[in-house]
Amino acid sequence: MSSMPVSSAAARMPQAWSRPRTRSSLLAPNARSSWHPLQRVTASFGEVTVERAIRWWPAVGVLAMLMLGCAVGKGPTAVDEGFARCARELVGGLPNRLLVLTEWWLLGPVLALSVAAALCRRRWRLAVVMAAFPFVAIELNEAVKRLFERHKGGVLAYPSGHTTLVVVVMGMVVLVAGGRLWAVVTAGTVSVLGVFGLACTFHYVTDTIGAALLSTAMICMAARVAECVPSSRGSPLVDTGSRKDADV
């Protein structure tokens, strides 16, 4: 029985099997276990596209939020009134119960546990970003409120501060969880339910849309600062802080 030459067999191997070993793969034999946040959940969509989206969304999201604020003015729009009317007819008093998802007494411990998880994994940069960015987002949100001076119930309403809080905190959970599907689903569910409750009670729905634009822009900015963006070459970015600590 004739044996196939080694060179021919190697040439016929699937490309995925014959992928060259990079320096990062030599440092981390189990490369998938060291994937950085957002890479797992976005790998099937292509790292280049995701990297570009995260890079540009902070500017696009903030610009869209400012444009929406100029468009809605200082009072309710037809969209706001129609949404409020439909919500009252369809869900009644349910939105009031959903407001608990937007309270600081609940989100604060969630953020604290997320920061603690990053510290336990010796991801110092990510821990600092997670601890700081929710407060930066809230302060920025308050500044934008004073810029537009849109009121509801006698208080500034656009963009919604509670929406910004819940979305940013949930975004930090996704980052520290490494973009795992359970974290994305949980964060998305909590954010949507909480925002829906706010849009039906203390805010106009356009207030929450503007806040969602701002908060997602802040999440993408946090991902870049914490170096949690998928590599365009398909290999995970190296977190220099955690790498140095791991080599000690």
LOPAVEX-986509 format. One record per atom (N, C-alpha, C): residue number from 1; residue in three letters; atom name; x, y, z. Coordinates in steps of 0.1 Angstrom, whole numbers, plus 5000, padded with zeros to 4 digits. Atoms other than C-alpha are relative to their C-alpha. Example, Ala and Ser with C-alpha at 12.3 -4.5 7.8 and 13.67 -1.06 7.14 Angstrom:
2
num;residu;atome;c1;c2;c3
1;Ala;N;5009;4988;5000;
1;Ala;CA;5123;4955;5078;
1;Ala;C;5009;5012;5000;
2;Ser;N;4991;4989;5000;
2;Ser;CA;5137;4989;5071;
2;Ser;C;4992;5011;5008;
end
This chain:
248
num;residu;atome;c1;c2;c3
1;Met;N;5009;4988;5000;
1;Met;CA;5000;5000;5000;
1;Met;C;5009;5012;5000;
2;Ser;N;4992;4988;5001;
2;Ser;CA;5015;5033;4989;
2;Ser;C;4995;5011;5010;
3;Ser;N;5003;4989;4990;
3;Ser;CA;5017;5061;5014;
3;Ser;C;5000;5014;4993;
4;Met;N;5000;4986;5006;
4;Met;CA;5008;5097;5005;
4;Met;C;5012;5008;5006;
5;Pro;N;4989;4991;4995;
5;Pro;CA;5038;5121;5007;
5;Pro;C;4994;5010;5011;
6;Val;N;5004;4992;4989;
6;Val;CA;5038;5142;5038;
6;Val;C;4996;5014;4995;
7;Ser;N;5003;4987;5005;
7;Ser;CA;5038;5174;5018;
7;Ser;C;4986;5001;4994;
8;Ser;N;5013;5000;5007;
8;Ser;CA;5007;5164;4998;
8;Ser;C;4989;4999;5011;
9;Ala;N;5010;5001;4989;
9;Ala;CA;4988;5154;5030;
9;Ala;C;4998;5013;5007;
10;Ala;N;5001;4987;4993;
10;Ala;CA;4996;5187;5046;
10;Ala;C;4993;5010;4991;
11;Ala;N;5007;4991;5009;
11;Ala;CA;4984;5205;5015;
11;Ala;C;4986;4998;4999;
12;Arg;N;5014;5003;5000;
12;Arg;CA;4951;5187;5016;
12;Arg;C;4993;5002;5013;
13;Met;N;5006;4998;4987;
13;Met;CA;4945;5194;5052;
13;Met;C;4991;5013;5000;
14;Pro;N;5009;4988;5000;
14;Pro;CA;4916;5219;5059;
14;Pro;C;5009;5012;5006;
15;Gln;N;4992;4988;4997;
15;Gln;CA;4929;5254;5063;
15;Gln;C;5000;5003;5015;
16;Ala;N;5001;4998;4986;
16;Ala;CA;4916;5256;5099;
16;Ala;C;5010;4991;5008;
17;Trp;N;4991;5009;4993;
17;Trp;CA;4938;5226;5108;
17;Trp;C;5014;5004;4999;
18;Ser;N;4986;4997;5002;
18;Ser;CA;4969;5239;5093;
18;Ser;C;5003;5015;5003;
19;Arg;N;4998;4986;4997;
19;Arg;CA;4966;5274;5107;
19;Arg;C;5013;5002;5008;
20;Pro;N;4987;4999;4993;
20;Pro;CA;5001;5287;5117;
20;Pro;C;4998;5005;5014;
21;Arg;N;5000;4996;4985;
21;Arg;CA;5009;5291;5154;
21;Arg;C;5006;5014;5001;
22;Thr;N;4995;4986;4998;
22;Thr;CA;5013;5327;5164;
22;Thr;C;5006;5001;5014;
23;Arg;N;4993;4998;4987;
23;Arg;CA;5033;5341;5193;
23;Arg;C;4989;4999;5012;
24;Ser;N;5010;5001;4989;
24;Ser;CA;5000;5345;5213;
24;Ser;C;4996;4986;5003;
25;Ser;N;5004;5014;4998;
25;Ser;CA;4991;5309;5207;
25;Ser;C;5010;4992;5008;
26;Leu;N;4989;5007;4993;
26;Leu;CA;5025;5298;5220;
26;Leu;C;4999;5004;5015;
27;Leu;N;5001;4996;4986;
27;Leu;CA;5020;5319;5251;
27;Leu;C;4988;4994;5007;
28;Ala;N;5012;5005;4994;
28;Ala;CA;4985;5306;5257;
28;Ala;C;4995;4988;4992;
29;Pro;N;5004;5012;5008;
29;Pro;CA;4980;5270;5244;
29;Pro;C;4985;4999;4999;
30;Asn;N;5014;5001;5000;
30;Asn;CA;4943;5271;5253;
30;Asn;C;4995;5014;4996;
31;Ala;N;5003;4986;5004;
31;Ala;CA;4936;5303;5233;
31;Ala;C;4986;5004;5002;
32;Arg;N;5015;4996;4998;
32;Arg;CA;4898;5302;5235;
32;Arg;C;4997;5003;5014;
33;Ser;N;5003;4997;4987;
33;Ser;CA;4899;5302;5272;
33;Ser;C;5005;5014;5004;
34;Ser;N;4995;4987;4997;
34;Ser;CA;4918;5335;5271;
34;Ser;C;4994;5011;4991;
35;Trp;N;5006;4990;5008;
35;Trp;CA;4896;5353;5247;
35;Trp;C;4995;5011;5008;
36;His;N;5004;4988;4993;
36;His;CA;4888;5388;5257;
36;His;C;4986;5004;4998;
37;Pro;N;5014;4996;5001;
37;Pro;CA;4854;5404;5263;
37;Pro;C;4996;5004;4986;
38;Leu;N;5007;4997;5013;
38;Leu;CA;4831;5407;5233;
38;Leu;C;5005;4990;4989;
39;Gln;N;4995;5008;5011;
39;Gln;CA;4852;5382;5212;
39;Gln;C;4992;4988;4998;
40;Arg;N;5008;5012;5001;
40;Arg;CA;4832;5351;5220;
40;Arg;C;4987;5002;4993;
41;Val;N;5014;4998;5005;
41;Val;CA;4798;5366;5213;
41;Val;C;5000;5005;4986;
42;Thr;N;5000;4994;5013;
42;Thr;CA;4809;5383;5181;
42;Thr;C;5009;4993;4990;
43;Ala;N;4990;5006;5009;
43;Ala;CA;4834;5358;5166;
43;Ala;C;4993;4996;4987;
44;Ser;N;5007;5004;5012;
44;Ser;CA;4808;5345;5141;
44;Ser;C;4997;5011;4990;
45;Phe;N;5003;4989;5008;
45;Phe;CA;4802;5380;5128;
45;Phe;C;5012;5006;4994;
46;Gly;N;4988;4994;5005;
46;Gly;CA;4838;5388;5121;
46;Gly;C;5006;5011;5009;
47;Glu;N;4994;4991;4991;
47;Glu;CA;4862;5406;5143;
47;Glu;C;5002;5014;4994;
48;Val;N;4997;4988;5006;
48;Val;CA;4870;5433;5118;
48;Val;C;4987;5009;5001;
49;Thr;N;5013;4992;4999;
49;Thr;CA;4833;5445;5116;
49;Thr;C;4997;5005;5014;
50;Val;N;5003;4996;4987;
50;Val;CA;4829;5445;5153;
50;Val;C;5009;5010;5005;
51;Glu;N;4990;4991;4996;
51;Glu;CA;4861;5463;5159;
51;Glu;C;4997;5014;4995;
52;Arg;N;5004;4987;5006;
52;Arg;CA;4850;5491;5135;
52;Arg;C;4988;5005;5007;
53;Ala;N;5012;4995;4994;
53;Ala;CA;4816;5493;5151;
53;Ala;C;5003;5006;5014;
54;Ile;N;4996;4995;4986;
54;Ile;CA;4831;5497;5186;
54;Ile;C;5008;5012;4999;
55;Arg;N;4991;4988;5002;
55;Arg;CA;4856;5522;5173;
55;Arg;C;4991;5013;4997;
56;Trp;N;5007;4988;5005;
56;Trp;CA;4830;5545;5156;
56;Trp;C;4987;5003;5008;
57;Trp;N;5013;4998;4994;
57;Trp;CA;4799;5540;5177;
57;Trp;C;5000;5011;5011;
58;Pro;N;5001;4989;4991;
58;Pro;CA;4809;5564;5205;
58;Pro;C;4997;5014;4994;
59;Ala;N;5003;4988;5007;
59;Ala;CA;4810;5593;5180;
59;Ala;C;4986;5000;4994;
60;Val;N;5013;5001;5007;
60;Val;CA;4779;5581;5161;
60;Val;C;4989;5001;5010;
61;Gly;N;5011;5000;4990;
61;Gly;CA;4759;5574;5192;
61;Gly;C;4998;5014;5007;
62;Val;N;5002;4987;4993;
62;Val;CA;4766;5608;5209;
62;Val;C;4994;5010;4990;
63;Leu;N;5006;4991;5010;
63;Leu;CA;4759;5626;5176;
63;Leu;C;4985;4998;4998;
64;Ala;N;5014;5004;5002;
64;Ala;CA;4726;5607;5172;
64;Ala;C;4992;5005;5012;
65;Met;N;5006;4996;4988;
65;Met;CA;4717;5615;5208;
65;Met;C;4997;5015;5000;
66;Leu;N;5001;4985;5000;
66;Leu;CA;4723;5653;5203;
66;Leu;C;4990;5004;4989;
67;Met;N;5010;4997;5011;
67;Met;CA;4703;5653;5170;
67;Met;C;4986;4997;5004;
68;Leu;N;5013;5004;4995;
68;Leu;CA;4674;5635;5186;
68;Leu;C;4995;5010;5010;
69;Gly;N;5004;4990;4990;
69;Gly;CA;4674;5660;5215;
69;Gly;C;4996;5013;4993;
70;Cys;N;5004;4988;5008;
70;Cys;CA;4672;5689;5190;
70;Cys;C;4987;4997;4993;
71;Ala;N;5012;5003;5008;
71;Ala;CA;4644;5671;5171;
71;Ala;C;4988;5000;5010;
72;Val;N;5012;5002;4992;
72;Val;CA;4621;5663;5201;
72;Val;C;4996;5013;5007;
73;Gly;N;5004;4988;4994;
73;Gly;CA;4623;5698;5216;
73;Gly;C;4998;4999;5015;
74;Lys;N;5001;4999;4985;
74;Lys;CA;4612;5706;5252;
74;Lys;C;4987;4993;5005;
75;Gly;N;5013;5007;4996;
75;Gly;CA;4578;5688;5252;
75;Gly;C;4998;4987;4994;
76;Pro;N;5003;5013;5006;
76;Pro;CA;4562;5655;5243;
76;Pro;C;4998;5001;4985;
77;Thr;N;5003;5002;5014;
77;Thr;CA;4561;5644;5207;
77;Thr;C;4988;4991;4997;
78;Ala;N;5011;5009;5004;
78;Ala;CA;4534;5625;5188;
78;Ala;C;5004;4985;5003;
79;Val;N;4995;5013;4997;
79;Val;CA;4556;5594;5192;
79;Val;C;4999;4997;5015;
80;Asp;N;5001;5002;4986;
80;Asp;CA;4558;5599;5230;
80;Asp;C;4986;4998;5005;
81;Glu;N;5014;5001;4996;
81;Glu;CA;4520;5604;5234;
81;Glu;C;4994;4987;4995;
82;Gly;N;5005;5013;5005;
82;Gly;CA;4512;5574;5212;
82;Gly;C;5005;4988;5007;
83;Phe;N;4994;5011;4993;
83;Phe;CA;4536;5551;5230;
83;Phe;C;4994;4999;5014;
84;Ala;N;5005;5000;4987;
84;Ala;CA;4523;5562;5264;
84;Ala;C;4985;4995;5000;
85;Arg;N;5014;5004;5001;
85;Arg;CA;4487;5556;5253;
85;Arg;C;4999;4985;4998;
86;Cys;N;5000;5015;5003;
86;Cys;CA;4494;5521;5239;
86;Cys;C;5005;4992;5012;
87;Ala;N;4995;5007;4988;
87;Ala;CA;4514;5512;5270;
87;Ala;C;4990;4998;5011;
88;Arg;N;5010;5000;4990;
88;Arg;CA;4486;5521;5293;
88;Arg;C;4989;4990;4997;
89;Glu;N;5011;5010;5004;
89;Glu;CA;4461;5500;5273;
89;Glu;C;5005;4986;5001;
90;Leu;N;4995;5013;5002;
90;Leu;CA;4484;5470;5269;
90;Leu;C;5005;4994;5013;
91;Val;N;4994;5005;4988;
91;Val;CA;4502;5466;5302;
91;Val;C;4996;5005;5013;
92;Gly;N;5006;4995;4988;
92;Gly;CA;4484;5487;5327;
92;Gly;C;5011;5005;5010;
93;Gly;N;4991;4995;4989;
93;Gly;CA;4504;5491;5360;
93;Gly;C;5013;4992;5000;
94;Leu;N;4988;5008;5000;
94;Leu;CA;4532;5466;5351;
94;Leu;C;5013;5008;5000;
95;Pro;N;4988;4992;5001;
95;Pro;CA;4558;5493;5342;
95;Pro;C;5005;5005;5014;
96;Asn;N;4996;4996;4987;
96;Asn;CA;4558;5505;5378;
96;Asn;C;5008;4990;5008;
97;Arg;N;4992;5011;4994;
97;Arg;CA;4570;5471;5390;
97;Arg;C;5014;4999;4994;
98;Leu;N;4987;5002;5007;
98;Leu;CA;4598;5472;5364;
98;Leu;C;5010;5010;5004;
99;Leu;N;4991;4990;4996;
99;Leu;CA;4613;5503;5379;
99;Leu;C;5011;4996;5010;
100;Val;N;4990;5005;4990;
100;Val;CA;4631;5483;5406;
100;Val;C;5013;4996;4993;
101;Leu;N;4988;5004;5008;
101;Leu;CA;4655;5472;5378;
101;Leu;C;5009;5012;4997;
102;Thr;N;4992;4988;5004;
102;Thr;CA;4667;5508;5374;
102;Thr;C;5005;5007;5013;
103;Glu;N;4996;4993;4988;
103;Glu;CA;4674;5516;5411;
103;Glu;C;5014;4997;5004;
104;Trp;N;4986;5001;4997;
104;Trp;CA;4708;5522;5424;
104;Trp;C;5003;4990;5011;
105;Trp;N;4997;5010;4989;
105;Trp;CA;4704;5500;5455;
105;Trp;C;5001;4986;4994;
106;Leu;N;4998;5013;5006;
106;Leu;CA;4702;5471;5431;
106;Leu;C;5012;5000;4990;
107;Leu;N;4989;4999;5009;
107;Leu;CA;4726;5482;5404;
107;Leu;C;5014;5002;5006;
108;Gly;N;4988;4998;4993;
108;Gly;CA;4752;5493;5428;
108;Gly;C;5007;4988;5004;
109;Pro;N;4994;5012;4996;
109;Pro;CA;4759;5459;5443;
109;Pro;C;5004;4992;4988;
110;Val;N;4996;5007;5012;
110;Val;CA;4759;5444;5408;
110;Val;C;5013;5005;4994;
111;Leu;N;4987;4994;5005;
111;Leu;CA;4786;5469;5397;
111;Leu;C;5011;4996;5009;
112;Ala;N;4989;5003;4990;
112;Ala;CA;4806;5462;5429;
112;Ala;C;5005;4986;4998;
113;Leu;N;4996;5014;5002;
113;Leu;CA;4805;5425;5423;
113;Leu;C;5008;4998;4987;
114;Ser;N;4994;5001;5013;
114;Ser;CA;4815;5429;5387;
114;Ser;C;5015;5006;5001;
115;Val;N;4987;4995;4998;
115;Val;CA;4845;5451;5397;
115;Val;C;5009;4990;5008;
116;Ala;N;4992;5010;4992;
116;Ala;CA;4855;5425;5423;
116;Ala;C;5004;4988;4992;
117;Ala;N;4996;5011;5009;
117;Ala;CA;4854;5398;5396;
117;Ala;C;5012;5003;4992;
118;Ala;N;4989;4996;5008;
118;Ala;CA;4877;5418;5375;
118;Ala;C;5013;5000;5008;
119;Leu;N;4988;5000;4991;
119;Leu;CA;4901;5423;5404;
119;Leu;C;5005;4986;5003;
120;Cys;N;4996;5014;4997;
120;Cys;CA;4900;5386;5412;
120;Cys;C;5008;4993;4988;
121;Arg;N;4993;5005;5012;
121;Arg;CA;4911;5379;5376;
121;Arg;C;5012;5008;4997;
122;Arg;N;4988;4991;5002;
122;Arg;CA;4939;5405;5380;
122;Arg;C;4999;5008;4987;
123;Arg;N;5002;4991;5012;
123;Arg;CA;4924;5426;5352;
123;Arg;C;4999;5014;5005;
124;Trp;N;5000;4987;4993;
124;Trp;CA;4934;5459;5368;
124;Trp;C;4994;5011;4991;
125;Arg;N;5005;4990;5009;
125;Arg;CA;4927;5481;5338;
125;Arg;C;4984;4999;4999;
126;Leu;N;5014;5002;5001;
126;Leu;CA;4892;5466;5333;
126;Leu;C;4993;5004;5013;
127;Ala;N;5006;4997;4987;
127;Ala;CA;4884;5470;5370;
127;Ala;C;4999;5015;5002;
128;Val;N;5000;4986;4999;
128;Val;CA;4893;5507;5370;
128;Val;C;4990;5006;4990;
129;Val;N;5009;4995;5010;
129;Val;CA;4873;5513;5338;
129;Val;C;4986;4998;5005;
130;Met;N;5013;5004;4996;
130;Met;CA;4843;5495;5352;
130;Met;C;4995;5008;5012;
131;Ala;N;5004;4993;4988;
131;Ala;CA;4844;5514;5385;
131;Ala;C;4998;5015;4996;
132;Ala;N;5001;4986;5003;
132;Ala;CA;4847;5548;5368;
132;Ala;C;4989;5004;4989;
133;Phe;N;5008;4996;5011;
133;Phe;CA;4827;5547;5336;
133;Phe;C;4985;5003;5003;
134;Pro;N;5014;4997;4997;
134;Pro;CA;4792;5545;5351;
134;Pro;C;4998;5014;5006;
135;Phe;N;5001;4987;4994;
135;Phe;CA;4798;5576;5371;
135;Phe;C;5003;5011;4990;
136;Val;N;4997;4991;5011;
136;Val;CA;4813;5594;5341;
136;Val;C;4988;5001;4991;
137;Ala;N;5012;5000;5008;
137;Ala;CA;4782;5584;5321;
137;Ala;C;4989;5008;5006;
138;Ile;N;5010;4993;4993;
138;Ile;CA;4759;5598;5347;
138;Ile;C;5002;5015;5000;
139;Glu;N;4997;4986;5000;
139;Glu;CA;4777;5631;5350;
139;Glu;C;4999;5006;4986;
140;Leu;N;5002;4996;5013;
140;Leu;CA;4777;5634;5312;
140;Leu;C;4986;5002;4997;
141;Asn;N;5015;5000;5002;
141;Asn;CA;4740;5626;5311;
141;Asn;C;4994;5013;5007;
142;Glu;N;5006;4988;4993;
142;Glu;CA;4733;5654;5337;
142;Glu;C;5004;5013;4992;
143;Ala;N;4996;4988;5008;
143;Ala;CA;4753;5679;5316;
143;Ala;C;4991;5002;4987;
144;Val;N;5008;4999;5012;
144;Val;CA;4733;5670;5285;
144;Val;C;4985;5004;5004;
145;Lys;N;5014;4996;4995;
145;Lys;CA;4700;5674;5305;
145;Lys;C;5000;5015;5001;
146;Arg;N;5000;4986;4998;
146;Arg;CA;4710;5709;5314;
146;Arg;C;5001;5008;4986;
147;Leu;N;4999;4994;5014;
147;Leu;CA;4718;5716;5277;
147;Leu;C;4986;5001;4993;
148;Phe;N;5013;5000;5007;
148;Phe;CA;4683;5706;5264;
148;Phe;C;4989;5005;5008;
149;Glu;N;5010;4995;4991;
149;Glu;CA;4662;5715;5294;
149;Glu;C;4986;4995;4996;
150;Arg;N;5013;5006;5002;
150;Arg;CA;4634;5692;5285;
150;Arg;C;4994;4994;5013;
151;His;N;5005;5004;4987;
151;His;CA;4611;5686;5315;
151;His;C;4988;4990;4998;
152;Lys;N;5012;5008;4999;
152;Lys;CA;4585;5660;5325;
152;Lys;C;4998;4999;5015;
153;Gly;N;5003;5001;4986;
153;Gly;CA;4568;5662;5359;
153;Gly;C;5009;5010;5008;
154;Gly;N;4992;4990;4993;
154;Gly;CA;4589;5693;5368;
154;Gly;C;5015;4998;5001;
155;Val;N;4986;5003;4999;
155;Val;CA;4623;5677;5364;
155;Val;C;5005;4998;4986;
156;Leu;N;4994;5002;5013;
156;Leu;CA;4648;5674;5336;
156;Leu;C;4999;4986;4996;
157;Ala;N;5004;5014;5004;
157;Ala;CA;4640;5644;5315;
157;Ala;C;5009;4995;4988;
158;Tyr;N;4993;5005;5012;
158;Tyr;CA;4662;5642;5283;
158;Tyr;C;5015;5003;5002;
159;Pro;N;5003;5014;5000;
159;Pro;CA;4682;5620;5283;
159;Pro;C;4998;4994;5014;
160;Ser;N;5003;5006;4987;
160;Ser;CA;4670;5596;5310;
160;Ser;C;5012;4996;5007;
161;Gly;N;4989;5004;4992;
161;Gly;CA;4695;5593;5338;
161;Gly;C;5000;4985;5004;
162;His;N;5002;5014;4995;
162;His;CA;4681;5560;5351;
162;His;C;5003;4990;4988;
163;Thr;N;4997;5009;5011;
163;Thr;CA;4683;5545;5316;
163;Thr;C;5015;4999;4998;
164;Thr;N;4985;5000;5001;
164;Thr;CA;4719;5555;5313;
164;Thr;C;5006;4991;5010;
165;Leu;N;4995;5008;4990;
165;Leu;CA;4726;5539;5346;
165;Leu;C;4999;4985;4998;
166;Val;N;5003;5014;5001;
166;Val;CA;4710;5506;5340;
166;Val;C;5007;4994;4988;
167;Val;N;4994;5005;5012;
167;Val;CA;4724;5502;5305;
167;Val;C;5015;4999;5001;
168;Val;N;4985;5000;4998;
168;Val;CA;4760;5512;5314;
168;Val;C;5004;4989;5010;
169;Val;N;4997;5010;4990;
169;Val;CA;4760;5489;5345;
169;Val;C;4999;4986;4993;
170;Met;N;5002;5013;5007;
170;Met;CA;4747;5460;5324;
170;Met;C;5011;4998;4990;
171;Gly;N;4989;5002;5009;
171;Gly;CA;4773;5467;5298;
171;Gly;C;5013;4996;5007;
172;Met;N;4989;5004;4993;
172;Met;CA;4800;5464;5324;
172;Met;C;5000;4986;5004;
173;Val;N;5002;5015;4997;
173;Val;CA;4786;5430;5334;
173;Val;C;5004;4992;4988;
174;Val;N;4996;5007;5012;
174;Val;CA;4790;5419;5298;
174;Val;C;5015;5000;4998;
175;Leu;N;4986;4999;5001;
175;Leu;CA;4826;5431;5297;
175;Leu;C;5007;4991;5009;
176;Val;N;4993;5009;4991;
176;Val;CA;4837;5413;5328;
176;Val;C;4997;4986;4998;
177;Ala;N;5003;5014;5003;
177;Ala;CA;4819;5382;5317;
177;Ala;C;5006;4995;4987;
178;Gly;N;4994;5004;5012;
178;Gly;CA;4839;5381;5286;
178;Gly;C;4991;4998;4988;
179;Gly;N;5009;5001;5011;
179;Gly;CA;4810;5386;5263;
179;Gly;C;4992;4987;4998;
180;Arg;N;5007;5012;5001;
180;Arg;CA;4794;5353;5271;
180;Arg;C;4985;5002;4997;
181;Leu;N;5013;4999;5004;
181;Leu;CA;4760;5346;5258;
181;Leu;C;4990;5003;5011;
182;Trp;N;5009;4998;4989;
182;Trp;CA;4743;5344;5292;
182;Trp;C;5001;5014;5005;
183;Ala;N;4999;4986;4996;
183;Ala;CA;4757;5378;5301;
183;Ala;C;4993;5009;4991;
184;Val;N;5007;4991;5010;
184;Val;CA;4745;5394;5269;
184;Val;C;4985;4999;5001;
185;Val;N;5015;5002;4999;
185;Val;CA;4710;5379;5273;
185;Val;C;4995;5006;5013;
186;Thr;N;5004;4995;4988;
186;Thr;CA;4708;5388;5309;
186;Thr;C;5000;5015;5000;
187;Ala;N;4999;4985;5001;
187;Ala;CA;4720;5424;5304;
187;Ala;C;4990;5006;4991;
188;Gly;N;5010;4995;5010;
188;Gly;CA;4698;5429;5274;
188;Gly;C;4986;4999;5006;
189;Thr;N;5014;5001;4995;
189;Thr;CA;4667;5416;5292;
189;Thr;C;4998;5010;5011;
190;Val;N;5001;4990;4989;
190;Val;CA;4673;5437;5323;
190;Val;C;4999;5014;4995;
191;Ser;N;5000;4986;5005;
191;Ser;CA;4680;5468;5303;
191;Ser;C;4987;5003;4993;
192;Val;N;5012;4998;5007;
192;Val;CA;4650;5464;5280;
192;Val;C;4988;5002;5010;
193;Leu;N;5011;4999;4990;
193;Leu;CA;4626;5458;5309;
193;Leu;C;5000;5013;5008;
194;Gly;N;4999;4988;4992;
194;Gly;CA;4639;5486;5330;
194;Gly;C;4997;5013;4992;
195;Val;N;5002;4988;5008;
195;Val;CA;4639;5511;5301;
195;Val;C;4985;5001;4996;
196;Phe;N;5014;4999;5003;
196;Phe;CA;4604;5501;5292;
196;Phe;C;4992;5005;5012;
197;Gly;N;5006;4994;4988;
197;Gly;CA;4593;5508;5328;
197;Gly;C;5001;5015;5001;
198;Leu;N;4997;4986;5000;
198;Leu;CA;4609;5542;5326;
198;Leu;C;4992;5008;4989;
199;Ala;N;5007;4993;5011;
199;Ala;CA;4594;5551;5292;
199;Ala;C;4985;5001;5003;
200;Cys;N;5014;5000;4997;
200;Cys;CA;4559;5543;5306;
200;Cys;C;4996;5008;5012;
201;Thr;N;5003;4993;4988;
201;Thr;CA;4562;5563;5338;
201;Thr;C;5006;5014;5001;
202;Phe;N;4994;4987;4997;
202;Phe;CA;4587;5591;5346;
202;Phe;C;5006;5007;4988;
203;His;N;4993;4995;5012;
203;His;CA;4601;5596;5311;
203;His;C;4991;4998;4987;
204;Tyr;N;5005;5003;5013;
204;Tyr;CA;4590;5600;5275;
204;Tyr;C;5009;4989;4994;
205;Val;N;4992;5011;5006;
205;Val;CA;4601;5571;5253;
205;Val;C;5012;5006;4993;
206;Thr;N;4989;4994;5006;
206;Thr;CA;4623;5595;5234;
206;Thr;C;5011;5003;5009;
207;Asp;N;4990;4998;4990;
207;Asp;CA;4641;5603;5266;
207;Asp;C;5009;4987;5002;
208;Thr;N;4993;5013;4998;
208;Thr;CA;4650;5566;5270;
208;Thr;C;5008;4996;4987;
209;Ile;N;4992;5003;5013;
209;Ile;CA;4661;5563;5233;
209;Ile;C;5013;5008;5000;
210;Gly;N;4989;4992;5000;
210;Gly;CA;4684;5592;5237;
210;Gly;C;5011;4995;5010;
211;Ala;N;4991;5005;4990;
211;Ala;CA;4699;5578;5269;
211;Ala;C;5006;4986;4995;
212;Ala;N;4995;5012;5005;
212;Ala;CA;4703;5544;5252;
212;Ala;C;5012;5003;4990;
213;Leu;N;4989;4996;5010;
213;Leu;CA;4724;5561;5224;
213;Leu;C;5012;5004;5008;
214;Leu;N;4989;4995;4992;
214;Leu;CA;4745;5578;5250;
214;Leu;C;5007;4989;5008;
215;Ser;N;4994;5010;4991;
215;Ser;CA;4750;5548;5273;
215;Ser;C;5007;4989;4991;
216;Thr;N;4993;5010;5008;
216;Thr;CA;4759;5523;5245;
216;Thr;C;5013;5006;4994;
217;Ala;N;4988;4993;5004;
217;Ala;CA;4784;5549;5232;
217;Ala;C;5011;4999;5011;
218;Met;N;4990;5001;4989;
218;Met;CA;4800;5549;5267;
218;Met;C;5005;4986;5002;
219;Ile;N;4995;5014;4999;
219;Ile;CA;4801;5511;5268;
219;Ile;C;5011;4997;4990;
220;Cys;N;4989;5002;5010;
220;Cys;CA;4820;5510;5235;
220;Cys;C;5013;5007;5003;
221;Met;N;4988;4993;4996;
221;Met;CA;4844;5536;5248;
221;Met;C;5007;4993;5011;
222;Ala;N;4994;5008;4989;
222;Ala;CA;4849;5516;5280;
222;Ala;C;5007;4988;4995;
223;Ala;N;4994;5012;5006;
223;Ala;CA;4856;5485;5259;
223;Ala;C;5014;5003;4994;
224;Arg;N;4987;4997;5006;
224;Arg;CA;4883;5503;5240;
224;Arg;C;5010;5004;5010;
225;Val;N;4990;4996;4990;
225;Val;CA;4899;5519;5270;
225;Val;C;5005;4988;5008;
226;Ala;N;4996;5012;4993;
226;Ala;CA;4899;5485;5288;
226;Ala;C;5007;4990;4991;
227;Glu;N;4994;5009;5010;
227;Glu;CA;4913;5469;5256;
227;Glu;C;4992;4987;5000;
228;Cys;N;5009;5011;5001;
228;Cys;CA;4883;5446;5253;
228;Cys;C;4994;4999;4986;
229;Val;N;5005;5000;5014;
229;Val;CA;4880;5448;5215;
229;Val;C;5006;4989;4993;
230;Pro;N;4994;5011;5008;
230;Pro;CA;4884;5418;5192;
230;Pro;C;5011;5005;4991;
231;Ser;N;4989;4997;5009;
231;Ser;CA;4916;5418;5172;
231;Ser;C;4996;4999;4985;
232;Ser;N;5003;5000;5015;
232;Ser;CA;4913;5425;5134;
232;Ser;C;5007;4988;4994;
233;Arg;N;4993;5011;5006;
233;Arg;CA;4937;5396;5128;
233;Arg;C;4995;4987;5005;
234;Gly;N;5006;5012;4995;
234;Gly;CA;4915;5371;5146;
234;Gly;C;5006;4994;5012;
235;Ser;N;4994;5005;4987;
235;Ser;CA;4937;5366;5177;
235;Ser;C;4996;5010;5010;
236;Pro;N;5005;4991;4990;
236;Pro;CA;4927;5380;5210;
236;Pro;C;5011;5011;5004;
237;Leu;N;4991;4989;4995;
237;Leu;CA;4942;5413;5222;
237;Leu;C;5007;4996;5013;
238;Val;N;4993;5004;4988;
238;Val;CA;4968;5409;5249;
238;Val;C;4998;5012;5010;
239;Asp;N;5001;4990;4989;
239;Asp;CA;4959;5427;5281;
239;Asp;C;5013;5000;5008;
240;Thr;N;4986;5000;4995;
240;Thr;CA;4994;5438;5291;
240;Thr;C;5000;5000;5015;
241;Gly;N;5000;5001;4986;
241;Gly;CA;4984;5443;5327;
241;Gly;C;4999;4986;5006;
242;Ser;N;5002;5013;4995;
242;Ser;CA;4970;5409;5333;
242;Ser;C;5011;4990;4995;
243;Arg;N;4989;5008;5004;
243;Arg;CA;4998;5393;5312;
243;Arg;C;5012;5001;5008;
244;Lys;N;4989;4998;4992;
244;Lys;CA;5025;5408;5332;
244;Lys;C;4998;4994;5014;
245;Asp;N;5003;5006;4987;
245;Asp;CA;5008;5398;5364;
245;Asp;C;5000;4985;5000;
246;Ala;N;5000;5015;5001;
246;Ala;CA;5004;5362;5352;
246;Ala;C;5014;4995;4998;
247;Asp;N;4986;5005;5002;
247;Asp;CA;5041;5360;5343;
247;Asp;C;5008;5001;5013;
248;Val;N;4992;4998;4988;
248;Val;CA;5052;5371;5378;
248;Val;C;5000;4987;5008;
end
